Amino acid sequence: MAPSHQHGMPHRLACPQCGRADLDLREYRSMMVLSADLAFFSLDCPHCAARVATVQAIPASLRDMVEFAAIKVGAGMGHGR
Ligand SMILES: [Zn+2]
């Protein structure tokens, strides 16, 4: 399926193990902020229990929470502003 229209749920990931494409980024097990809008997520597939690790844009619904961490990270990265 081509994800050309991502209106409803843009936070879906596909599991590389079983191929299910309904993993939700917000169900992450751990998240490491890389920049203001990018993070390294690790989550467990609810279908096959595989550990999925991926770098994704931070969903808008998580951004508020992430901003605090991003400010800390940004301090060491020469990120303007
Ligand atoms: Zn899976």
PDB file of the backbone (N, CA, C, O) and the ligand in Angstrom, with CONECT records:
HET     ZN  A 101       1
ATOM      1  N   MET A   1       0.835  -1.197   0.000  1.00  0.00           N
ATOM      2  CA  MET A   1       0.000   0.000   0.000  1.00  0.00           C
ATOM      3  C   MET A   1       0.873   1.251   0.000  1.00  0.00           C
ATOM      4  O   MET A   1       1.800   1.369   0.801  1.00  0.00           O
ATOM      5  N   ALA A   2       0.577   2.170  -0.888  1.00  0.00           N
ATOM      6  CA  ALA A   2       1.334   3.413  -0.945  1.00  0.00           C
ATOM      7  C   ALA A   2       0.753   4.411   0.048  1.00  0.00           C
ATOM      8  O   ALA A   2      -0.421   4.772  -0.036  1.00  0.00           O
ATOM      9  N   PRO A   3       1.559   4.839   0.959  1.00  0.00           N
ATOM     10  CA  PRO A   3       1.062   5.790   1.965  1.00  0.00           C
ATOM     11  C   PRO A   3       1.041   7.204   1.430  1.00  0.00           C
ATOM     12  O   PRO A   3       1.711   8.090   1.961  1.00  0.00           O
ATOM     13  N   SER A   4       0.276   7.413   0.384  1.00  0.00           N
ATOM     14  CA  SER A   4       0.277   8.736  -0.239  1.00  0.00           C
ATOM     15  C   SER A   4      -0.589   9.720   0.529  1.00  0.00           C
ATOM     16  O   SER A   4      -0.301  10.916   0.560  1.00  0.00           O
ATOM     17  N   HIS A   5      -1.634   9.225   1.139  1.00  0.00           N
ATOM     18  CA  HIS A   5      -2.493  10.103   1.921  1.00  0.00           C
ATOM     19  C   HIS A   5      -2.350   9.796   3.404  1.00  0.00           C
ATOM     20  O   HIS A   5      -2.947   8.849   3.915  1.00  0.00           O
ATOM     21  N   GLN A   6      -1.561  10.600   4.080  1.00  0.00           N
ATOM     22  CA  GLN A   6      -1.303  10.337   5.494  1.00  0.00           C
ATOM     23  C   GLN A   6      -2.060  11.317   6.365  1.00  0.00           C
ATOM     24  O   GLN A   6      -1.464  12.074   7.131  1.00  0.00           O
ATOM     25  N   HIS A   7      -3.362  11.299   6.246  1.00  0.00           N
ATOM     26  CA  HIS A   7      -4.132  12.244   7.035  1.00  0.00           C
ATOM     27  C   HIS A   7      -4.294  11.785   8.478  1.00  0.00           C
ATOM     28  O   HIS A   7      -3.922  12.492   9.414  1.00  0.00           O
ATOM     29  N   GLY A   8      -4.845  10.610   8.641  1.00  0.00           N
ATOM     30  CA  GLY A   8      -5.222  10.156   9.974  1.00  0.00           C
ATOM     31  C   GLY A   8      -4.065   9.825  10.889  1.00  0.00           C
ATOM     32  O   GLY A   8      -3.845  10.520  11.880  1.00  0.00           O
ATOM     33  N   MET A   9      -3.331   8.790  10.582  1.00  0.00           N
ATOM     34  CA  MET A   9      -2.312   8.305  11.498  1.00  0.00           C
ATOM     35  C   MET A   9      -0.940   8.287  10.852  1.00  0.00           C
ATOM     36  O   MET A   9      -0.534   7.262  10.303  1.00  0.00           O
ATOM     37  N   PRO A  10      -0.234   9.370  10.903  1.00  0.00           N
ATOM     38  CA  PRO A  10       1.068   9.432  10.250  1.00  0.00           C
ATOM     39  C   PRO A  10       2.192   8.821  11.067  1.00  0.00           C
ATOM     40  O   PRO A  10       3.357   8.919  10.681  1.00  0.00           O
ATOM     41  N   HIS A  11       1.869   8.202  12.172  1.00  0.00           N
ATOM     42  CA  HIS A  11       2.938   7.717  13.046  1.00  0.00           C
ATOM     43  C   HIS A  11       3.135   6.213  12.944  1.00  0.00           C
ATOM     44  O   HIS A  11       3.739   5.599  13.823  1.00  0.00           O
ATOM     45  N   ARG A  12       2.625   5.619  11.867  1.00  0.00           N
ATOM     46  CA  ARG A  12       2.699   4.175  11.748  1.00  0.00           C
ATOM     47  C   ARG A  12       4.037   3.726  11.176  1.00  0.00           C
ATOM     48  O   ARG A  12       4.631   4.376  10.316  1.00  0.00           O
ATOM     49  N   LEU A  13       4.479   2.598  11.688  1.00  0.00           N
ATOM     50  CA  LEU A  13       5.714   1.994  11.213  1.00  0.00           C
ATOM     51  C   LEU A  13       5.435   0.568  10.810  1.00  0.00           C
ATOM     52  O   LEU A  13       4.505  -0.064  11.312  1.00  0.00           O
ATOM     53  N   ALA A  14       6.250   0.063   9.894  1.00  0.00           N
ATOM     54  CA  ALA A  14       6.136  -1.339   9.540  1.00  0.00           C
ATOM     55  C   ALA A  14       7.186  -2.129  10.302  1.00  0.00           C
ATOM     56  O   ALA A  14       8.318  -1.676  10.474  1.00  0.00           O
ATOM     57  N   CYS A  15       6.805  -3.297  10.750  1.00  0.00           N
ATOM     58  CA  CYS A  15       7.745  -4.175  11.446  1.00  0.00           C
ATOM     59  C   CYS A  15       8.592  -4.902  10.413  1.00  0.00           C
ATOM     60  O   CYS A  15       8.049  -5.525   9.501  1.00  0.00           O
ATOM     61  N   PRO A  16       9.914  -4.833  10.542  1.00  0.00           N
ATOM     62  CA  PRO A  16      10.784  -5.505   9.566  1.00  0.00           C
ATOM     63  C   PRO A  16      10.746  -7.024   9.706  1.00  0.00           C
ATOM     64  O   PRO A  16      11.135  -7.742   8.785  1.00  0.00           O
ATOM     65  N   GLN A  17      10.280  -7.515  10.850  1.00  0.00           N
ATOM     66  CA  GLN A  17      10.223  -8.955  11.081  1.00  0.00           C
ATOM     67  C   GLN A  17       8.995  -9.594  10.460  1.00  0.00           C
ATOM     68  O   GLN A  17       9.109 -10.523   9.661  1.00  0.00           O
ATOM     69  N   CYS A  18       7.823  -9.100  10.823  1.00  0.00           N
ATOM     70  CA  CYS A  18       6.591  -9.758  10.392  1.00  0.00           C
ATOM     71  C   CYS A  18       5.847  -8.959   9.335  1.00  0.00           C
ATOM     72  O   CYS A  18       4.878  -9.448   8.755  1.00  0.00           O
ATOM     73  N   GLY A  19       6.298  -7.718   9.076  1.00  0.00           N
ATOM     74  CA  GLY A  19       5.699  -6.952   8.000  1.00  0.00           C
ATOM     75  C   GLY A  19       4.426  -6.217   8.357  1.00  0.00           C
ATOM     76  O   GLY A  19       3.896  -5.474   7.532  1.00  0.00           O
ATOM     77  N   ARG A  20       3.921  -6.406   9.570  1.00  0.00           N
ATOM     78  CA  ARG A  20       2.727  -5.652   9.966  1.00  0.00           C
ATOM     79  C   ARG A  20       3.085  -4.172   9.962  1.00  0.00           C
ATOM     80  O   ARG A  20       4.174  -3.786  10.386  1.00  0.00           O
ATOM     81  N   ALA A  21       2.171  -3.356   9.485  1.00  0.00           N
ATOM     82  CA  ALA A  21       2.490  -1.939   9.330  1.00  0.00           C
ATOM     83  C   ALA A  21       1.675  -1.066  10.261  1.00  0.00           C
ATOM     84  O   ALA A  21       1.343   0.068   9.918  1.00  0.00           O
ATOM     85  N   ASP A  22       1.351  -1.578  11.425  1.00  0.00           N
ATOM     86  CA  ASP A  22       0.519  -0.773  12.312  1.00  0.00           C
ATOM     87  C   ASP A  22       1.182  -0.483  13.655  1.00  0.00           C
ATOM     88  O   ASP A  22       0.505  -0.258  14.658  1.00  0.00           O
ATOM     89  N   LEU A  23       2.509  -0.492  13.661  1.00  0.00           N
ATOM     90  CA  LEU A  23       3.189  -0.113  14.906  1.00  0.00           C
ATOM     91  C   LEU A  23       3.035   1.398  15.091  1.00  0.00           C
ATOM     92  O   LEU A  23       3.168   2.174  14.145  1.00  0.00           O
ATOM     93  N   ASP A  24       2.759   1.784  16.304  1.00  0.00           N
ATOM     94  CA  ASP A  24       2.541   3.198  16.586  1.00  0.00           C
ATOM     95  C   ASP A  24       3.763   3.782  17.283  1.00  0.00           C
ATOM     96  O   ASP A  24       4.177   3.323  18.348  1.00  0.00           O
ATOM     97  N   LEU A  25       4.322   4.799  16.657  1.00  0.00           N
ATOM     98  CA  LEU A  25       5.527   5.432  17.216  1.00  0.00           C
ATOM     99  C   LEU A  25       5.334   5.875  18.658  1.00  0.00           C
ATOM    100  O   LEU A  25       6.268   5.856  19.460  1.00  0.00           O
ATOM    101  N   ARG A  26       4.113   6.272  18.973  1.00  0.00           N
ATOM    102  CA  ARG A  26       3.884   6.804  20.315  1.00  0.00           C
ATOM    103  C   ARG A  26       3.866   5.722  21.380  1.00  0.00           C
ATOM    104  O   ARG A  26       3.821   6.010  22.576  1.00  0.00           O
ATOM    105  N   GLU A  27       3.904   4.451  20.924  1.00  0.00           N
ATOM    106  CA  GLU A  27       3.958   3.342  21.871  1.00  0.00           C
ATOM    107  C   GLU A  27       5.409   2.937  22.117  1.00  0.00           C
ATOM    108  O   GLU A  27       5.695   1.802  22.496  1.00  0.00           O
ATOM    109  N   TYR A  28       6.290   3.854  21.900  1.00  0.00           N
ATOM    110  CA  TYR A  28       7.706   3.519  21.981  1.00  0.00           C
ATOM    111  C   TYR A  28       8.114   3.009  23.365  1.00  0.00           C
ATOM    112  O   TYR A  28       7.523   3.344  24.390  1.00  0.00           O
ATOM    113  N   ARG A  29       9.139   2.195  23.333  1.00  0.00           N
ATOM    114  CA  ARG A  29       9.706   1.711  24.587  1.00  0.00           C
ATOM    115  C   ARG A  29      10.747   2.708  25.080  1.00  0.00           C
ATOM    116  O   ARG A  29      10.852   2.985  26.275  1.00  0.00           O
ATOM    117  N   SER A  30      11.508   3.237  24.135  1.00  0.00           N
ATOM    118  CA  SER A  30      12.440   4.292  24.503  1.00  0.00           C
ATOM    119  C   SER A  30      12.607   5.231  23.322  1.00  0.00           C
ATOM    120  O   SER A  30      12.447   4.836  22.167  1.00  0.00           O
ATOM    121  N   MET A  31      12.926   6.451  23.622  1.00  0.00           N
ATOM    122  CA  MET A  31      13.098   7.447  22.584  1.00  0.00           C
ATOM    123  C   MET A  31      14.291   8.323  22.936  1.00  0.00           C
ATOM    124  O   MET A  31      14.384   8.849  24.044  1.00  0.00           O
ATOM    125  N   MET A  32      15.193   8.471  21.989  1.00  0.00           N
ATOM    126  CA  MET A  32      16.353   9.322  22.206  1.00  0.00           C
ATOM    127  C   MET A  32      16.271  10.474  21.224  1.00  0.00           C
ATOM    128  O   MET A  32      16.276  10.266  20.011  1.00  0.00           O
ATOM    129  N   VAL A  33      16.197  11.681  21.744  1.00  0.00           N
ATOM    130  CA  VAL A  33      16.050  12.844  20.867  1.00  0.00           C
ATOM    131  C   VAL A  33      17.369  13.161  20.190  1.00  0.00           C
ATOM    132  O   VAL A  33      18.394  13.312  20.855  1.00  0.00           O
ATOM    133  N   LEU A  34      17.347  13.262  18.867  1.00  0.00           N
ATOM    134  CA  LEU A  34      18.558  13.561  18.100  1.00  0.00           C
ATOM    135  C   LEU A  34      18.629  15.037  17.737  1.00  0.00           C
ATOM    136  O   LEU A  34      19.705  15.632  17.709  1.00  0.00           O
ATOM    137  N   SER A  35      17.476  15.612  17.463  1.00  0.00           N
ATOM    138  CA  SER A  35      17.414  17.038  17.170  1.00  0.00           C
ATOM    139  C   SER A  35      15.999  17.497  17.491  1.00  0.00           C
ATOM    140  O   SER A  35      15.205  16.728  18.031  1.00  0.00           O
ATOM    141  N   ALA A  36      15.679  18.746  17.162  1.00  0.00           N
ATOM    142  CA  ALA A  36      14.382  19.299  17.558  1.00  0.00           C
ATOM    143  C   ALA A  36      13.217  18.479  17.010  1.00  0.00           C
ATOM    144  O   ALA A  36      12.157  18.427  17.633  1.00  0.00           O
ATOM    145  N   ASP A  37      13.397  17.841  15.863  1.00  0.00           N
ATOM    146  CA  ASP A  37      12.257  17.122  15.290  1.00  0.00           C
ATOM    147  C   ASP A  37      12.601  15.706  14.841  1.00  0.00           C
ATOM    148  O   ASP A  37      11.860  15.099  14.069  1.00  0.00           O
ATOM    149  N   LEU A  38      13.714  15.187  15.320  1.00  0.00           N
ATOM    150  CA  LEU A  38      14.116  13.847  14.921  1.00  0.00           C
ATOM    151  C   LEU A  38      14.515  13.066  16.160  1.00  0.00           C
ATOM    152  O   LEU A  38      15.189  13.591  17.045  1.00  0.00           O
ATOM    153  N   ALA A  39      14.095  11.811  16.217  1.00  0.00           N
ATOM    154  CA  ALA A  39      14.431  11.011  17.382  1.00  0.00           C
ATOM    155  C   ALA A  39      14.660   9.563  16.986  1.00  0.00           C
ATOM    156  O   ALA A  39      14.157   9.084  15.970  1.00  0.00           O
ATOM    157  N   PHE A  40      15.430   8.885  17.815  1.00  0.00           N
ATOM    158  CA  PHE A  40      15.672   7.460  17.640  1.00  0.00           C
ATOM    159  C   PHE A  40      14.681   6.730  18.530  1.00  0.00           C
ATOM    160  O   PHE A  40      14.713   6.871  19.753  1.00  0.00           O
ATOM    161  N   PHE A  41      13.802   5.953  17.917  1.00  0.00           N
ATOM    162  CA  PHE A  41      12.776   5.237  18.666  1.00  0.00           C
ATOM    163  C   PHE A  41      13.116   3.763  18.725  1.00  0.00           C
ATOM    164  O   PHE A  41      13.655   3.203  17.771  1.00  0.00           O
ATOM    165  N   SER A  42      12.807   3.145  19.829  1.00  0.00           N
ATOM    166  CA  SER A  42      12.856   1.695  19.881  1.00  0.00           C
ATOM    167  C   SER A  42      11.529   1.231  20.457  1.00  0.00           C
ATOM    168  O   SER A  42      11.085   1.719  21.497  1.00  0.00           O
ATOM    169  N   LEU A  43      10.902   0.288  19.773  1.00  0.00           N
ATOM    170  CA  LEU A  43       9.608  -0.200  20.237  1.00  0.00           C
ATOM    171  C   LEU A  43       9.473  -1.694  19.966  1.00  0.00           C
ATOM    172  O   LEU A  43      10.202  -2.269  19.157  1.00  0.00           O
ATOM    173  N   ASP A  44       8.533  -2.297  20.658  1.00  0.00           N
ATOM    174  CA  ASP A  44       8.303  -3.724  20.502  1.00  0.00           C
ATOM    175  C   ASP A  44       7.102  -3.944  19.595  1.00  0.00           C
ATOM    176  O   ASP A  44       6.054  -3.326  19.782  1.00  0.00           O
ATOM    177  N   CYS A  45       7.255  -4.824  18.612  1.00  0.00           N
ATOM    178  CA  CYS A  45       6.135  -5.159  17.750  1.00  0.00           C
ATOM    179  C   CYS A  45       5.117  -5.950  18.566  1.00  0.00           C
ATOM    180  O   CYS A  45       5.475  -6.948  19.193  1.00  0.00           O
ATOM    181  N   PRO A  46       3.855  -5.521  18.568  1.00  0.00           N
ATOM    182  CA  PRO A  46       2.828  -6.227  19.340  1.00  0.00           C
ATOM    183  C   PRO A  46       2.460  -7.569  18.718  1.00  0.00           C
ATOM    184  O   PRO A  46       1.765  -8.364  19.351  1.00  0.00           O
ATOM    185  N   HIS A  47       2.902  -7.838  17.509  1.00  0.00           N
ATOM    186  CA  HIS A  47       2.522  -9.056  16.814  1.00  0.00           C
ATOM    187  C   HIS A  47       3.563 -10.150  16.958  1.00  0.00           C
ATOM    188  O   HIS A  47       3.219 -11.304  17.216  1.00  0.00           O
ATOM    189  N   CYS A  48       4.845  -9.799  16.793  1.00  0.00           N
ATOM    190  CA  CYS A  48       5.879 -10.834  16.834  1.00  0.00           C
ATOM    191  C   CYS A  48       6.914 -10.538  17.911  1.00  0.00           C
ATOM    192  O   CYS A  48       7.873 -11.292  18.079  1.00  0.00           O
ATOM    193  N   ALA A  49       6.722  -9.435  18.644  1.00  0.00           N
ATOM    194  CA  ALA A  49       7.600  -9.101  19.760  1.00  0.00           C
ATOM    195  C   ALA A  49       9.011  -8.722  19.346  1.00  0.00           C
ATOM    196  O   ALA A  49       9.909  -8.665  20.186  1.00  0.00           O
ATOM    197  N   ALA A  50       9.214  -8.464  18.071  1.00  0.00           N
ATOM    198  CA  ALA A  50      10.532  -8.027  17.624  1.00  0.00           C
ATOM    199  C   ALA A  50      10.815  -6.632  18.165  1.00  0.00           C
ATOM    200  O   ALA A  50       9.900  -5.830  18.349  1.00  0.00           O
ATOM    201  N   ARG A  51      12.080  -6.353  18.415  1.00  0.00           N
ATOM    202  CA  ARG A  51      12.462  -5.017  18.817  1.00  0.00           C
ATOM    203  C   ARG A  51      12.755  -4.229  17.557  1.00  0.00           C
ATOM    204  O   ARG A  51      13.630  -4.597  16.773  1.00  0.00           O
ATOM    205  N   VAL A  52      12.026  -3.149  17.366  1.00  0.00           N
ATOM    206  CA  VAL A  52      12.197  -2.325  16.173  1.00  0.00           C
ATOM    207  C   VAL A  52      12.882  -1.036  16.574  1.00  0.00           C
ATOM    208  O   VAL A  52      12.409  -0.327  17.463  1.00  0.00           O
ATOM    209  N   ALA A  53      13.988  -0.730  15.928  1.00  0.00           N
ATOM    210  CA  ALA A  53      14.713   0.505  16.223  1.00  0.00           C
ATOM    211  C   ALA A  53      14.749   1.339  14.959  1.00  0.00           C
ATOM    212  O   ALA A  53      15.104   0.844  13.889  1.00  0.00           O
ATOM    213  N   THR A  54      14.388   2.586  15.080  1.00  0.00           N
ATOM    214  CA  THR A  54      14.285   3.412  13.888  1.00  0.00           C
ATOM    215  C   THR A  54      14.436   4.890  14.217  1.00  0.00           C
ATOM    216  O   THR A  54      14.108   5.331  15.319  1.00  0.00           O
ATOM    217  N   VAL A  55      14.930   5.641  13.259  1.00  0.00           N
ATOM    218  CA  VAL A  55      15.018   7.091  13.414  1.00  0.00           C
ATOM    219  C   VAL A  55      13.846   7.698  12.650  1.00  0.00           C
ATOM    220  O   VAL A  55      13.696   7.467  11.450  1.00  0.00           O
ATOM    221  N   GLN A  56      13.030   8.460  13.334  1.00  0.00           N
ATOM    222  CA  GLN A  56      11.833   9.033  12.723  1.00  0.00           C
ATOM    223  C   GLN A  56      11.654  10.474  13.158  1.00  0.00           C
ATOM    224  O   GLN A  56      12.190  10.906  14.179  1.00  0.00           O
ATOM    225  N   ALA A  57      10.893  11.207  12.369  1.00  0.00           N
ATOM    226  CA  ALA A  57      10.487  12.542  12.805  1.00  0.00           C
ATOM    227  C   ALA A  57       9.618  12.376  14.046  1.00  0.00           C
ATOM    228  O   ALA A  57       8.835  11.431  14.138  1.00  0.00           O
ATOM    229  N   ILE A  58       9.751  13.266  14.969  1.00  0.00           N
ATOM    230  CA  ILE A  58       8.971  13.184  16.194  1.00  0.00           C
ATOM    231  C   ILE A  58       7.525  13.583  15.910  1.00  0.00           C
ATOM    232  O   ILE A  58       7.279  14.672  15.391  1.00  0.00           O
ATOM    233  N   PRO A  59       6.567  12.719  16.241  1.00  0.00           N
ATOM    234  CA  PRO A  59       5.158  13.072  16.020  1.00  0.00           C
ATOM    235  C   PRO A  59       4.800  14.355  16.753  1.00  0.00           C
ATOM    236  O   PRO A  59       5.294  14.619  17.849  1.00  0.00           O
ATOM    237  N   ALA A  60       3.938  15.146  16.137  1.00  0.00           N
ATOM    238  CA  ALA A  60       3.554  16.430  16.723  1.00  0.00           C
ATOM    239  C   ALA A  60       3.036  16.248  18.142  1.00  0.00           C
ATOM    240  O   ALA A  60       3.252  17.098  19.006  1.00  0.00           O
ATOM    241  N   SER A  61       2.353  15.139  18.373  1.00  0.00           N
ATOM    242  CA  SER A  61       1.759  14.928  19.692  1.00  0.00           C
ATOM    243  C   SER A  61       2.816  14.697  20.764  1.00  0.00           C
ATOM    244  O   SER A  61       2.525  14.800  21.956  1.00  0.00           O
ATOM    245  N   LEU A  62       4.032  14.389  20.350  1.00  0.00           N
ATOM    246  CA  LEU A  62       5.102  14.171  21.325  1.00  0.00           C
ATOM    247  C   LEU A  62       6.011  15.379  21.449  1.00  0.00           C
ATOM    248  O   LEU A  62       6.820  15.467  22.373  1.00  0.00           O
ATOM    249  N   ARG A  63       5.873  16.309  20.515  1.00  0.00           N
ATOM    250  CA  ARG A  63       6.842  17.418  20.451  1.00  0.00           C
ATOM    251  C   ARG A  63       6.894  18.269  21.703  1.00  0.00           C
ATOM    252  O   ARG A  63       7.975  18.623  22.175  1.00  0.00           O
ATOM    253  N   ASP A  64       5.737  18.597  22.240  1.00  0.00           N
ATOM    254  CA  ASP A  64       5.727  19.457  23.425  1.00  0.00           C
ATOM    255  C   ASP A  64       6.603  18.874  24.506  1.00  0.00           C
ATOM    256  O   ASP A  64       7.422  19.554  25.123  1.00  0.00           O
ATOM    257  N   MET A  65       6.401  17.601  24.708  1.00  0.00           N
ATOM    258  CA  MET A  65       7.141  16.898  25.738  1.00  0.00           C
ATOM    259  C   MET A  65       8.620  16.838  25.397  1.00  0.00           C
ATOM    260  O   MET A  65       9.478  16.913  26.277  1.00  0.00           O
ATOM    261  N   VAL A  66       8.904  16.701  24.112  1.00  0.00           N
ATOM    262  CA  VAL A  66      10.273  16.505  23.654  1.00  0.00           C
ATOM    263  C   VAL A  66      11.075  17.792  23.656  1.00  0.00           C
ATOM    264  O   VAL A  66      12.302  17.769  23.755  1.00  0.00           O
ATOM    265  N   GLU A  67      10.386  18.907  23.547  1.00  0.00           N
ATOM    266  CA  GLU A  67      11.091  20.167  23.450  1.00  0.00           C
ATOM    267  C   GLU A  67      12.064  20.391  24.587  1.00  0.00           C
ATOM    268  O   GLU A  67      13.148  20.939  24.388  1.00  0.00           O
ATOM    269  N   PHE A  68      11.685  19.973  25.761  1.00  0.00           N
ATOM    270  CA  PHE A  68      12.574  20.145  26.906  1.00  0.00           C
ATOM    271  C   PHE A  68      13.876  19.389  26.689  1.00  0.00           C
ATOM    272  O   PHE A  68      14.962  19.912  26.936  1.00  0.00           O
ATOM    273  N   ALA A  69      13.750  18.157  26.226  1.00  0.00           N
ATOM    274  CA  ALA A  69      14.937  17.356  25.983  1.00  0.00           C
ATOM    275  C   ALA A  69      15.735  17.922  24.823  1.00  0.00           C
ATOM    276  O   ALA A  69      16.965  17.946  24.856  1.00  0.00           O
ATOM    277  N   ALA A  70      15.027  18.378  23.798  1.00  0.00           N
ATOM    278  CA  ALA A  70      15.703  18.891  22.608  1.00  0.00           C
ATOM    279  C   ALA A  70      16.524  20.131  22.942  1.00  0.00           C
ATOM    280  O   ALA A  70      17.592  20.357  22.374  1.00  0.00           O
ATOM    281  N   ILE A  71      16.020  20.909  23.853  1.00  0.00           N
ATOM    282  CA  ILE A  71      16.764  22.099  24.246  1.00  0.00           C
ATOM    283  C   ILE A  71      18.096  21.693  24.864  1.00  0.00           C
ATOM    284  O   ILE A  71      19.128  22.306  24.593  1.00  0.00           O
ATOM    285  N   LYS A  72      18.065  20.689  25.670  1.00  0.00           N
ATOM    286  CA  LYS A  72      19.305  20.197  26.284  1.00  0.00           C
ATOM    287  C   LYS A  72      20.251  19.661  25.223  1.00  0.00           C
ATOM    288  O   LYS A  72      21.440  19.980  25.206  1.00  0.00           O
ATOM    289  N   VAL A  73      19.702  18.840  24.342  1.00  0.00           N
ATOM    290  CA  VAL A  73      20.526  18.253  23.279  1.00  0.00           C
ATOM    291  C   VAL A  73      21.088  19.350  22.389  1.00  0.00           C
ATOM    292  O   VAL A  73      22.272  19.345  22.051  1.00  0.00           O
ATOM    293  N   GLY A  74      20.218  20.300  22.007  1.00  0.00           N
ATOM    294  CA  GLY A  74      20.619  21.360  21.102  1.00  0.00           C
ATOM    295  C   GLY A  74      21.762  22.199  21.662  1.00  0.00           C
ATOM    296  O   GLY A  74      22.569  22.744  20.909  1.00  0.00           O
ATOM    297  N   ALA A  75      21.824  22.298  22.981  1.00  0.00           N
ATOM    298  CA  ALA A  75      22.849  23.116  23.598  1.00  0.00           C
ATOM    299  C   ALA A  75      24.242  22.648  23.226  1.00  0.00           C
ATOM    300  O   ALA A  75      25.175  23.447  23.152  1.00  0.00           O
ATOM    301  N   GLY A  76      24.382  21.356  22.991  1.00  0.00           N
ATOM    302  CA  GLY A  76      25.703  20.828  22.682  1.00  0.00           C
ATOM    303  C   GLY A  76      25.954  20.663  21.198  1.00  0.00           C
ATOM    304  O   GLY A  76      27.005  20.161  20.800  1.00  0.00           O
ATOM    305  N   MET A  77      24.993  21.082  20.364  1.00  0.00           N
ATOM    306  CA  MET A  77      25.116  20.801  18.953  1.00  0.00           C
ATOM    307  C   MET A  77      25.303  22.039  18.086  1.00  0.00           C
ATOM    308  O   MET A  77      25.272  21.934  16.859  1.00  0.00           O
ATOM    309  N   GLY A  78      25.491  23.180  18.677  1.00  0.00           N
ATOM    310  CA  GLY A  78      25.659  24.386  17.904  1.00  0.00           C
ATOM    311  C   GLY A  78      24.418  24.709  17.101  1.00  0.00           C
ATOM    312  O   GLY A  78      24.498  25.302  16.025  1.00  0.00           O
ATOM    313  N   HIS A  79      23.282  24.321  17.624  1.00  0.00           N
ATOM    314  CA  HIS A  79      22.013  24.564  16.965  1.00  0.00           C
ATOM    315  C   HIS A  79      21.619  26.004  17.217  1.00  0.00           C
ATOM    316  O   HIS A  79      21.394  26.389  18.365  1.00  0.00           O
ATOM    317  N   GLY A  80      21.530  26.803  16.175  1.00  0.00           N
ATOM    318  CA  GLY A  80      21.214  28.220  16.346  1.00  0.00           C
ATOM    319  C   GLY A  80      19.947  28.444  17.125  1.00  0.00           C
ATOM    320  O   GLY A  80      19.079  27.572  17.165  1.00  0.00           O
ATOM    321  N   ARG A  81      19.822  29.614  17.755  1.00  0.00           N
ATOM    322  CA  ARG A  81      18.637  29.923  18.530  1.00  0.00           C
ATOM    323  C   ARG A  81      18.678  29.237  19.843  1.00  0.00           C
ATOM    324  O   ARG A  81      17.754  29.379  20.644  1.00  0.00           O
TER     325      ARG A  81
HETATM  326 ZN    ZN A 101       6.424  -7.837  14.014  1.00  0.00          ZN2+
END
